[in-house]
Amino acid sequence: MGGEAFPEKNNIYLSLQSKHLPPPFFPRFLSADESHQPPSLASTLPLPGMPLLFVLGCIFFPLSFAVLCWGLQNHSNLRMEKQEAVLVASKLVSSVQAVMASTAGYIVSTSCKHIIDDQHWLSSAYTQFAVPYFIYDIYAMFLCHWHKHQVKGHGGDEGSTRVPGSTWAVARGYLHKEFLMVLHHAVMVLVCFPLSVVWRQGKGDFFLGCLLMAEVSTPFVCLGKILIQYKQQHTLLHKVNGALMLLSFLCCRVLLFPYLYWAYGRHAGLPLLAVPLALPVHVNLGAALLLAPQLYWFFLICRGACRLFRPRGSRPPSPCQTQD
């Protein structure tokens, strides 16, 4: 979910003493006198080393995945099958990314006292570094789907003849099953990242930090899927993890958007219910589009949680059929 900021004072953050501007989603909708003020130099110039951070992200996530896969398959105490190693490695990488994003988001949001003007270098640096993760994760999810398909005996295993067009069939099945997740990742890369870098003009790092903390729920989702892989749905760990996932998803993804509206309303001296009316239509539309998949995934989590905690008598499916 992206942002721009630059280290200048104590290599921590730059506090800009300028007029109060709208949040990062609509920096171009200013009052008449503000619209003629040129953006600050710090908000328009690229941070040195940004291309390097992007390249490092392109290397770090796929390399971490490959190393974990190799280690899980070759470690003397593990010796996982390839399908298991791919799944576990992909969830471990997703969890690492989530911890880094949440930590960066917490540092940024707590460092920005002025929710519009204050900047923190991590918002820009981590955004550049993390963008390649979404591209990598689309491929990692496909690999998980591919190996699951292979294990089910649909072609490609030793001693079997691959059905012509089976790769395309697997790809179609993957896109059908993970369409919302693939669309989410594509929007993060093709829409949210360019908007946050070009359109924000360095404003609203506080909001960006809060959005990064939405990743708090991801490690619980990943652990749930790993537990399902090893048929641990009935364990206490799985139930505790499901409860933590439900709580973290509710607080950090669903209630996040009302909180952002409330925070801007407090800054602008507006009651919460008046904030949407004070914002441009495209801002509310963008927030609604970001919130919609979170509500859908939260519904799936709640449905799975109800089945998980119901009395024994039927097999309880996982509450983890959601995002990475």
N, C-alpha and C positions, 0 to 999 in steps of 0.2 A: 504494500500500500504506500508508498514512496514519500519523499520529502527532500528539502534543500536546507542546508545550514553550513556554517563555516567557522573554523576555529580562529579566534583572534585574541581573546582575552584569557590568559592562563590556559590556553588550549582546551577550554571547557565550553564556554558559550559566549555569544555576542548578544548583548541586550541593546536593541535599537530604540532610541528615544524619538519616536515619531508618533503621528496621530493614530488613533484607534482605527483599524481597518477591519473589514469583514473577515471571517475565517478563511482558511486556505482554499475552500472550494470555489469561491467567487471573488478573486482579488481584483478583477476588472470592473466590478460593479461598485464604484466609489461615488462619493458625493462630488459636486461640481468642482470644488476647490481642491480636493484630494486627487481627482483624476488628472490634473495638470502637473502633479508632482512626479518627477522621474523616480523610478525604483532605485533603491540603494545599490551601490556598486557590489556589495557583498551578496545581494540576492540575485544578481544577474550573471555574475562571472562563475564559471565552473570551478569547483574545488580542485586544487592540484591533486593529481593522483587518482581522480575518479575513474578514468579508463582502466587504470591498473587494478582498482578494486573490482571492477566488473570482470576483468580477465581472471582475477583471483577467485571470484565466485564461480566462474565457468570451470575452473580447475578443481576447486575445493569440493563441491558437492558430488560430481561424478567420481572423482578419485576416492573420496570417503566411502562411497557406495561400493566401488570395486574392491577396495581394501577390506571392507567389512565382509563382503561376500566371500572373498578368498579366505579370510581368517575363520569365518564360521564353518566353512567346508573343510578346512585343513587343520584346525586346532585339534589336538589329540583328545581333548575332553568333550568336543562338540561333534565334529564329523557330520554336520547337517547335510541333508540332501539339497540339491541345487534349488529346488522350489522353495524349501524352507529358508535357505540362506538368503535368497532374493527378497522374500517377504520381510524377514527380520531386519535385514540390512536397510531396506527402504524405509521401514518404520523408525529405525534408529537414526537415520539421517534426518528424517522429518522432525523427530523429537529434538535433535541437536539444533536444527534451524529454529524451531519454536522457542527453545530456551534462549538462544541468542537474540531472537527478535523481541521476545518479552522483556529480557533484560535491557536491551537498548531502548525499548519503548518506555520502560519505567524510568530510566535515567533521563531521557529526553523530557517526558511529561512532568517529572518532579523538578527539573532544572528550569523549566520555562515558567517564571512567575507571571509574566504578562502573556496571556494565552494567544495573543495575535502576533506581537512583534518579537518576542524573545526567540532566539535561535540557538540550536545546539548542533555541533558538528556531526554527532552520531546519526542524526536523522538523515542527512545526505549520504554519509559514508555507508551506513548499513543498507540503505535502500539500493545503492549501486551494487553492493556486494551480494544482496539477496535476490535480485531480479533473476539471475540465472537459475536459482533454485526452482522456480515455477516451471521453467522449460525442462530442466532435468527431471522434475517430479512427474511430468506427463509421460516421459519415457519410462521412468521407474514403475509407474502404475501399469503401463502396458506390459512390461516384463513380468510383473506379478500375474497379470491376467494371462499372458502367454504360457507361462509355466504351469499355471493351474489348468489351462486348457490341455496342455500336453499330458499332464498326469492323468487326466480323465480319459486318455486314450484316443484323442481325436486326430492323431497323426503326428509325425515328427519324432517318435521314440525309436529306439533301436529295434530293428527287426520288423518295423512296420513301414508301410508305404504311405508317403504323405499325399493326401488328397489334393489334386490340382485346385488352386485357388484357396487353399486352407488358410494361408497367411492373411489374405484379404478377409476371409470369413472371421478369423480371430480379431482382426482390426475392427471390423464392423461390430462384432459383439462387444469389444472393449468400449468403443465410442457410444454404443447404445447403453451399456451399463454405467459408464462413468461420464456421460455427456455433461452433466451439470458441473462436475469437478473440472473437466477439461475446459469447459467454457469459463469457469471461474478463474482458472490459471491463465487462460488466454487474455481475459479482460485485465487481469493484474499486470500483464506484460505490455499489452498493446494499448491500453487505455489509461489505467490508473498511474502507471509509472511515468509516461510522457506528460500527463497532466500535472503530476506532482512536481516534476522537474522544471517544466517550461512555464506552466500557467500559474503556479502558486506565487511566484516571485519572492520566495523566501519567507512567506508569511505562514503562521499557524503550525509551527513545529509541535506545539502542545497537542494539537488534535492528531497529528501524525503519530506522536508517541503513544497516545491512547489507542489508536487503531492497531499499532504494532502489538500491543498487549493482548489483542484478541487471540494471539497464538497460545495463550496460557492453556487452553483446553486441548491442544493438539497432542501432547505426550500421553494424556489419558486415553484419547481415541486410539493412538498407536498401540499402547499397551493392551487395550481391549482386543484389538485385532490379532495381536501375537498370542494372547491367551486363548482365543478361539482357535487359532491354528493348532494349538496343542491340546484342544478339547478340555479346557479348564473352565467351562462356563458355570459349573456348579460350585466352584471354589469361593471361599470368603474373599480372596484377593480380587477376583473378578467382580464381585458385588460391591466391594468398597471402591474399586476403580470406576465402576459404572456410576455410583453416587457422586464421586468427585468430578467425573466427566459431565454429568448433568448439571451440577452446581456451577462449575467453571464455564461451561458453555452458556448457561443462562446469564451469568454476570458479565462475562467478558466479550460476548458476541451479541446477545439479544438486547440486554439492557445497556450496552455500550452506546447505542445511538440516542436513546433518550437522555443519557448522561451528557453526551456531547451537545445536544440542544440546550440542556439545562445550564451547562458551563458557559455557553455563549450568551444565553439569556442573562445570567448573572453578570457577565462582563458588560453587556449592553444595557443593563437595567430593565430587562423585559421579563415578564412572567413566562413560565415554560410554554403555556398554551399559545402565547403570542409570538413565539419565536418563528414557527413555520410561516406565519403570515408576513413576517418581516424579511424573510429570505426570498431570493429569486426562485422561480418555479424550478429551474434546472437543478438547483441545489437540493431541494426536497425530492426531486425525481431521482437524482443520483443516490441520495441516502436510502430511498425506498428500494432501489435496485440492488444496493449492497446488502440491505437488510433481508430482502426476500429469500435468498438461498439460506441464510442463517435460520430463518423461521422454519423453513422446510426441513433442514437438518435437525433442528431442535425437536420438531414433531417426530421425526424418526427415532431420535434418542429417547424421547418420552414414551413412545410406543414400545420400544425395546425394553425400557426400564420397567414398564408395567408387566411385561411378560417375564422379565427376569426375577422380579420380586413377588410374583404371584405364588400361591401355594403349590407345592409339588404335585405332579399329576400329568403335566405336559412338559415337553422339552422346551426350556426357556431359550429363545434365540437371543442373539447379542444386541445390546443397545448401541453397538458401535458401527452401524452401517451408515456412516457419515463421512465427512471430509477427512483429509489427511492433515 
